[in-house]
Amino acid sequence: MNKGIIVAGNMIVDNLKKIDIYPGSCSLTTIRKNEMALGGLVNNCICDFARLDSELPLKAVGIMGNDAEGQFIARKLGEYKNIDQSGLKMEGSTSFTDVMYDSERRTRAYFQYRGSNADFSIDDIDFDQIQGDILHIGYLLLLDTLDQPHPVYGTKMAEVLHKAQSYGIKTSIDVVSEESDRYRTVVAPALKYVNYCIINELEAAKIVGIPAADENGAIIEENMPKICRALQELGVSDWVIVHARDASYGLDADGTYYRMDCIDIPRSLIVATTGAGDAFCTGALYGAYRGMTLKEAMYFATGVASCSLFSASASDGVRTYEDTLKLMAEYPVPACISYKL
């Protein structure tokens, strides 16, 4: 692989608000810190890739608003010499998310405004001009036009993925976590045209209808191989990876299943978890791009996600490939089991 990676889909500005504790109905809390940062799959992942490898060719594809927030995105992406912004459009209003970070519980709540992202469609991706080895696109369930049904492919997102594969581009998707029953109708049809499916345990469970966690939030370990297999049977051709707080779970095309613990970062050192999922996904895809095995890519992805925990914003904690390896070397290698399904 030498053409680089295309990152397409949601372009968002995050309004990060650090609060004492998330309030109940009709209650008040104090905002201790308020800052604007890049958010959304395109901004998060393409900056993560650029921070990992300054020589990696990167193409950003999406729609941001013709406003101050859109200019903020363009300026921040412009800080990286290897990000090609020629596939971006500035129309309408920039999508934003108010991110409420609960200092006591260390959890987050999101309030999302779609903006121009709602109009992003297959017509906004010129595969004759924007070339790459991998297309990473998302978030499914947060791209209103591409989430719509398609008479041939199932969804308009599936049409995009099929077209990318017809150009010899490997495909990767990510999904937003939402409380809905849309996963089976919006996400499942796209998996027939996906090489790499890298999502969290809650999203995976909703797609295939197999619970990943019990009522206390603990992972149901015996269900994870079933979930990975079910995602593969929906059409994922190369790697299925499901990441959770304490472990990740993977299945390759040969049917080998992996369960890998996370790197044990002390809780006292964790600033925030914003962007950790995108960082994990970026690390796994970078592993695929560099020809790593699934096991190697899962371990490296765990390292990239661990680096992200040291910053409140989505990407600022991500380090270079070499510095990521240095951080990983500071901690014991996570336990990993594998077997054929």
C-alpha positions in Angstrom: 0.0 0.0 0.0 1.4 3.4 -1.0 -1.5 5.6 -2.0 -2.5 6.5 1.5 -5.8 6.7 3.3 -9.1 8.5 2.5 -11.1 9.6 5.5 -14.7 10.7 4.7 -17.9 11.6 6.5 -18.7 13.6 9.6 -16.9 16.8 10.1 -17.8 18.3 13.5 -16.6 20.9 16.0 -16.7 19.7 19.6 -17.6 22.3 22.3 -15.9 20.6 25.3 -17.5 21.6 28.6 -15.9 20.2 31.8 -18.6 20.1 34.5 -18.6 19.1 38.1 -21.3 16.4 37.6 -24.0 15.8 35.1 -27.2 17.3 36.7 -30.5 15.7 37.0 -33.7 17.3 35.8 -34.2 20.9 36.9 -30.8 20.9 38.6 -27.7 23.0 38.1 -24.0 22.2 37.7 -20.9 24.3 37.2 -18.9 24.4 34.0 -15.2 24.5 35.0 -13.7 24.7 31.5 -15.0 25.4 28.0 -13.1 25.0 24.8 -13.6 24.3 21.1 -11.9 21.3 19.4 -12.1 19.2 16.3 -14.6 16.4 16.4 -16.3 13.8 14.2 -14.8 10.9 12.3 -12.9 12.9 9.6 -11.3 15.4 11.9 -10.5 13.0 14.7 -9.2 10.1 12.5 -7.3 12.1 9.9 -5.5 14.1 12.6 -4.7 10.9 14.4 -3.2 9.4 11.2 -1.2 12.6 10.6 0.1 12.6 14.2 1.1 8.9 13.9 2.9 9.3 10.5 3.7 12.7 9.0 4.6 11.0 5.7 1.4 9.1 5.2 -0.7 10.5 2.3 -4.1 11.5 3.7 -7.2 12.8 1.9 -10.1 14.5 3.8 -13.6 14.2 2.2 -16.7 15.8 3.7 -18.8 19.0 4.1 -18.2 21.7 6.7 -20.1 25.0 7.0 -19.1 28.2 5.4 -18.7 29.8 8.8 -16.2 30.5 11.6 -16.4 26.9 12.7 -15.7 25.7 9.2 -12.7 28.0 9.0 -11.5 26.6 12.3 -11.6 23.1 10.9 -9.7 24.1 7.8 -7.1 25.9 9.8 -6.5 23.0 12.2 -6.3 20.4 9.4 -3.9 22.8 7.6 -1.4 22.4 10.4 -0.6 18.9 9.0 1.4 18.9 5.7 0.2 15.5 4.7 -3.6 16.2 4.8 -5.1 17.0 1.4 -8.2 19.1 1.8 -9.1 19.3 -1.9 -12.0 16.8 -1.2 -13.7 19.2 1.3 -16.7 21.5 0.6 -17.8 24.5 2.6 -21.6 24.8 2.5 -24.3 25.7 5.0 -23.6 25.4 8.7 -20.9 23.4 10.4 -22.0 20.4 12.5 -21.2 20.7 16.2 -21.5 18.6 19.3 -21.7 19.9 22.8 -19.7 17.4 24.9 -20.4 17.4 28.6 -17.5 15.8 30.5 -18.6 14.7 34.0 -15.5 15.3 36.2 -16.7 13.1 39.0 -17.9 10.0 37.0 -15.5 10.6 34.1 -18.3 10.0 31.6 -19.6 12.1 28.7 -22.9 13.2 27.3 -23.4 14.5 23.8 -25.8 16.9 22.2 -25.4 16.8 18.4 -26.4 19.3 15.6 -26.2 17.7 12.2 -25.6 20.8 10.0 -24.1 20.3 6.6 -23.2 16.7 7.4 -26.8 15.7 6.8 -26.4 16.5 3.1 -23.1 14.5 2.5 -23.7 12.0 -0.4 -22.0 9.8 -2.9 -21.9 12.8 -5.3 -19.4 14.5 -2.9 -16.8 11.7 -3.4 -14.9 11.9 -6.7 -13.1 8.5 -6.8 -11.4 9.5 -10.1 -9.6 12.3 -8.3 -9.4 11.2 -4.7 -7.4 8.0 -4.6 -6.2 5.8 -1.7 -5.6 2.3 -0.5 -8.2 2.4 2.3 -11.4 4.4 2.6 -12.5 5.0 6.2 -16.0 6.5 6.4 -18.6 7.2 9.0 -20.3 7.6 11.2 -23.1 5.4 10.1 -26.4 6.5 11.8 -25.1 10.2 11.8 -25.0 10.9 8.1 -28.7 11.4 7.2 -28.4 11.2 3.4 -26.1 8.1 3.3 -28.3 6.4 6.0 -31.2 6.4 3.6 -32.4 3.2 1.8 -31.1 2.2 -1.6 -33.1 -0.1 -3.9 -30.0 -2.1 -5.0 -27.5 -1.9 -2.2 -29.7 -1.6 0.8 -28.5 1.8 1.9 -26.8 4.8 0.1 -23.7 4.2 2.3 -23.5 0.6 1.0 -23.5 2.1 -2.5 -20.5 4.3 -1.6 -18.6 1.3 -0.2 -19.4 -0.8 -3.2 -18.1 1.9 -5.5 -14.9 2.3 -3.5 -14.2 -1.4 -3.7 -14.8 -1.3 -7.5 -11.9 1.1 -7.6 -9.7 -1.3 -5.7 -10.0 0.6 -2.4 -10.4 -1.4 0.8 -13.2 -0.1 3.0 -13.6 0.6 6.7 -16.7 1.9 8.6 -17.4 3.3 12.0 -20.7 3.7 13.7 -22.0 6.2 16.2 -23.5 5.0 19.5 -27.2 5.9 19.7 -30.3 4.7 21.5 -32.4 3.3 18.6 -33.4 0.3 16.7 -31.9 1.5 13.4 -28.7 -0.6 13.5 -30.1 -3.6 11.7 -31.6 -1.6 8.9 -28.9 1.1 8.4 -25.6 -0.6 9.4 -26.1 -4.3 8.5 -26.6 -3.8 4.7 -23.3 -1.9 4.5 -21.3 -4.7 5.9 -21.4 -6.7 2.7 -19.0 -4.1 1.2 -16.7 -3.7 4.2 -13.2 -5.0 4.6 -12.6 -3.6 8.2 -15.4 -3.3 10.7 -14.0 -1.6 13.9 -16.7 -0.6 16.3 -17.5 -0.8 20.1 -19.3 -3.5 21.9 -22.6 -1.7 22.3 -22.8 -0.9 18.5 -21.8 -4.5 17.6 -24.5 -6.0 19.9 -27.2 -3.8 18.4 -26.2 -4.7 14.8 -26.4 -8.5 15.3 -28.9 -8.7 18.2 -26.6 -10.5 20.6 -26.1 -8.8 24.0 -22.5 -7.8 24.7 -22.9 -6.7 28.3 -25.2 -7.6 31.3 -27.4 -5.2 33.2 -24.4 -4.1 35.2 -22.4 -3.3 32.1 -20.0 -6.2 32.5 -19.0 -7.9 29.2 -20.6 -11.2 28.5 -17.4 -12.9 27.4 -19.0 -16.0 25.9 -21.0 -13.8 23.6 -18.1 -11.9 22.1 -17.0 -14.7 19.6 -20.6 -15.0 18.6 -20.9 -11.3 17.9 -17.7 -11.2 15.9 -18.8 -14.3 13.8 -22.2 -12.7 13.2 -20.6 -9.5 11.9 -18.4 -11.5 9.6 -21.4 -13.5 8.4 -23.1 -10.2 7.4 -20.3 -9.7 4.9 -17.1 -8.2 6.6 -14.3 -9.7 4.5 -11.0 -9.0 6.3 -11.2 -7.9 10.0 -13.9 -7.6 12.6 -12.7 -5.8 15.7 -14.9 -4.9 18.6 -13.4 -2.6 21.3 -14.6 -2.2 24.8 -13.2 -0.4 27.9 -11.1 -3.2 29.2 -10.5 -5.4 26.2 -10.8 -5.8 22.4 -12.1 -8.7 20.4 -11.1 -9.6 16.8 -11.8 -12.1 14.1 -9.8 -12.4 10.9 -10.7 -13.8 7.5 -9.2 -17.2 8.4 -11.5 -17.5 11.4 -9.0 -16.9 14.1 -10.5 -15.2 17.1 -8.5 -12.9 19.5 -9.3 -11.5 22.9 -6.8 -8.9 24.1 -6.7 -6.9 27.3 -6.3 -3.1 27.2 -3.0 -1.5 28.4 -3.5 -0.8 32.1 -3.2 3.0 32.3 -3.6 4.2 35.9 -6.9 5.9 36.4 -5.1 8.9 38.0 -3.4 9.6 34.7 -6.5 9.6 32.5 -7.5 13.1 31.6 -10.5 12.1 29.4 -11.7 9.4 27.1 -13.0 11.7 24.3 -11.8 10.3 21.0 -10.4 7.0 22.4 -12.6 5.0 20.0 -11.5 6.9 17.0 -7.9 6.6 18.2 -8.3 2.8 18.5 -9.8 2.6 15.0 -7.0 4.8 13.6 -4.4 2.5 15.2 -6.0 -0.6 13.8 -6.3 0.8 10.3 -2.7 2.1 10.4 -1.7 -1.5 11.3 -3.6 -2.8 8.3 -2.0 -0.2 6.1 1.5 -1.3 7.3 0.7 -5.0 6.8 0.4 -6.0 10.5 -1.4 -9.1 11.5 -4.8 -8.7 13.2 -3.2 -9.4 16.6 -0.4 -6.9 16.0 -2.9 -4.3 14.8 -5.1 -4.8 17.9 -2.2 -4.3 20.2 -1.0 -1.2 18.4 -4.6 0.2 18.4 -4.7 -0.3 22.1 -1.5 1.7 22.4 -2.9 4.6 20.3 -6.1 4.7 22.3 -4.0 4.7 25.5 -2.1 7.7 24.3 -5.3 9.6 23.6 -6.4 9.2 27.3 -3.7 11.8 28.3 -5.6 14.7 26.6 -9.1 16.2 27.0 -9.5 16.7 23.2 -10.0 13.9 20.7 -6.6 13.9 19.0 -4.1 16.0 20.9 -2.9 13.0 23.0 -2.1 10.8 19.9 1.7 10.5 19.4 4.0 9.4 16.6 4.3 5.8 15.7 7.7 5.6 17.4 6.5 7.5 20.6 3.4 5.2 20.7 5.7 2.2 20.8 7.7 3.8 23.6 4.6 4.4 25.7 3.5 0.8 25.1 6.9 -0.4 26.3 6.4 1.3 29.6 3.5 -1.1 30.5 3.2 -4.9 30.5 2.1 -6.5 27.3 -1.7 -7.1 27.5 -2.8 -10.7 27.9 -4.1 -12.2 24.6 -5.9 -15.5 23.9 -6.6 -16.8 20.4 -8.3 -19.8 18.8 -10.1 -20.9 15.7 -13.9 -20.4 15.7 
